[in-house]
Amino acid sequence: MKKQEPVFDFSDLVKVFDSISNHSLFSHIKYTNPVELGILGHGIYLIDMDIPENRKRNMKYGNLYKEDKNGKEITINGNILKLRKLSKEIFRVGGIASGFKDNDYCELIHYEHVSRPNNACLGNHCLIDIKGKIVFESDSSLHYPYYHKGVIVSCNNIYYNLKTGQPFAEGHSSVSSKDFLFLECYSYKKTYPSGVYKIKYETGEFEIFEK
């Protein structure tokens, strides 16, 4: 049987992955997602903690670090970087994590403590900003925030402004354009006015068109 040729070049894929970091760390590695190495973009890194769970179970619990010329020297993929630890907060990369890319927010899983057999912790999905601060966290490990664009995130059909941290609408039917999200809002508890919301991605400002 004739061998089928690949439909795309993996070297091009590596170039795309490399673009989320300021460093060329992947020139000699193929098929590697930099997020799996802890490279999130915007100079933010998730560095593995030195704990048994990471060594024995490969759980990859980590803390956030940021590039700093006066920081600690840490080697990533054979490159020595100077990084400063941002906090003691514990994170892991989730299954849908893709780093910051061109956005100001990145999805991770946040843990109150390292999960152990006698003290389990499932963790909640969250969004961090380019300063490494948590700007949104789900209230349950079963709820997944969906980052739309700009400052808009939704979780469990509730829409939030990431700048204010406040919910402002509820709905599950929406249409996206370049600058706006159009959401049909229907609140069962009448928490938010019903109608079609025209939401500006950049600021979260909106106007309501009544049905």
Steps between C-alpha positions, in 0.01 A plus 500: 500500500632843408597710799277806536684830513421734793252773416692766692853578612562459874780758482234760422307385806808548718539856369145576606564362849826694524323828426334512845837546672771763472763226486584255222487191716375251245750513213616144568174345627202398292145408603534682835237741627684773696209521745590146609846637584338770714555778246174698508600817313536868602810401698292281736610144583349215701795335674460153652513480879760275660255256659459118492174522304680660206782247505300182560163575341607764246219730615686821404379719784675835467535863600495801273822683418572807291811610312719723720866590447553471877311173528608145568671307219275220376569272204216433254563283198875554531469878528591689818243765589485743791156474658327645806239302690168686499316318779458174687172428318493148352400440138497232234451517126152383402401295198379807309784732601674672210695778669441869451561505125391851393269546800542654844354196676600135537306197625646281779377278784540650847547284810465593867757233577673207336257212462598190695317168560410597857427865415355533151469830316348504150582861419292762320553634151602865497636783286814695584610834355843604373603586858429144611195603704183290507226712346233230481454162666212255462308406813524128424744258340209397273460849351730620223540868417495584131710800403337675206717803421604832651369508857208259455480155658201272557453213741190290550308738267589808710702776331763700689715808443858406587594860574231544764457136596124549493231290325273696268293258291374144464441300184617220274428636151750748357651626175851640473638778280841665487435754775175390661324201652123485450336302778135410544457544873227315682531485878270245664530676834463844336848588624585680175277692257381286209587594144781486248827634644752667272821459699827670410785252542765759584322667792203280589261790446164397361163623386175305514250464219166391639312223325 
